[in-house]
Amino acid sequence: MMYLLSALLILPLVCCKTNPYFKEQFNDGEQWEERWIQSEHKGKEWGKFVLSAGKFYGDGELNKGIQTSQDARFYGISSKFNAFSNEDKPLVLQFSVKHEQNIDCGGGYIKLFDCSLDQKDLHGETPYLIMFGPDICGPGTKKVHVIFNYKGKNLLINKDIRCKDDVYTHVYTLIVRPDNTYEVKIDNEKVESGELENDWNFLPPKKIKDPEAKKPEDWDDRAKIDDPDDTKPEDWDQPEYTPDPDATKPEDWDDEMDGEWEPPMINNPAYKGEWKPRQIDNPNYKGQWIHPEIDNPEYTSDSKLYRYTEICAVGIDLWQVKSGSIFDDVLVTDDPEYAKTFAEETWGATKEAEKKMKDSQDEEERKKAEEEAKQTKEKEEDEEEEDENEEEGEETSETTEEPHEHEEL
Ligand SMILES: [Ca+2]
């Protein structure tokens, strides 16, 4: 009995402890460099990732992540873990990114790869399984990418998910479930969800227009027709222009010199334009013809759209114009609840302090700018005063000189 009881007490702890497939917090100094491999793919100028909590943060140690450090560079870095399949389980991909540089154009997304990834050769064309996260370029592009590779093709989501575009840390979460549904969260709040089959073009359409079906030739789809009983009134046709009845021949008109006088033409008030018969309801109207649909022979359902048989690495592969983005708290797990708690314990625990530090830096800068402006103004005023004194001095010397000249005269 005792044994049973203790077994029951222990069981929940054993059964539900989450072991993430991958968890990276960059909180152990420079050791991350042993876990992450920088790409050396030829032909690209690779920017360097540096460990940093940035210019402002909630916690100087915990908020350390890897930061893009050089402008207008490609960034390629990845980390491998034990391969797993998400078959019959949720897949959660989560990370935080802070664009503290006030990003103008650049990616902030991460990718999942299978084990074939050659880490030192990672580049933009390297095949991946999933690409997820924010992408910003000018005011036009501010979206969250969710791209799935399915049978060799990269499929973009058909919906528009807006990303955060401020300078603070935000957590992006993608959950893919074995019932072929998904959810995207930003800062632990759901921003989009639905069915994989509906929101990506994984499969060809279920129904297509029947290629055999044709609109019958006698199908009348005219809702209105000309009234056959309506006839054009006999006095309808009038010329568009008519000689101006008020015009008179000028007195100095010389028929021999100027030719025969004709009055100028004006718009004819009796002119009615083109006659059109009255419209009536068409008694033979059958409505709009609808092309019948049939099951698409090319369509085969796939109950495992969500499934990746081998997930093995996470990587950052992007281009940035203005560097400074910090990636942190990367998590790959099968437990959405664990991911939620992890986000709360990391981003959630430091976001307010981060905001506060930024606010106080902004306030300091504002004061500094104010002080500088004040000093510049004072300096200018001093100089003006000096100028005035100098001018007065010059005037004095001039007036004293003048009599001399007069005396000489
Ligand atoms: Ca960290």
Boltz pocket constraint, residues with backbone or C-beta under 6 A from the ligand:
constraints:
  - pocket:
      binder: B
      contacts: [[A, 25], [A, 26], [A, 27], [A, 61], [A, 62], [A, 63], [A, 64], [A, 65], [A, 328], [A, 329]]
      max_distance: 6.0
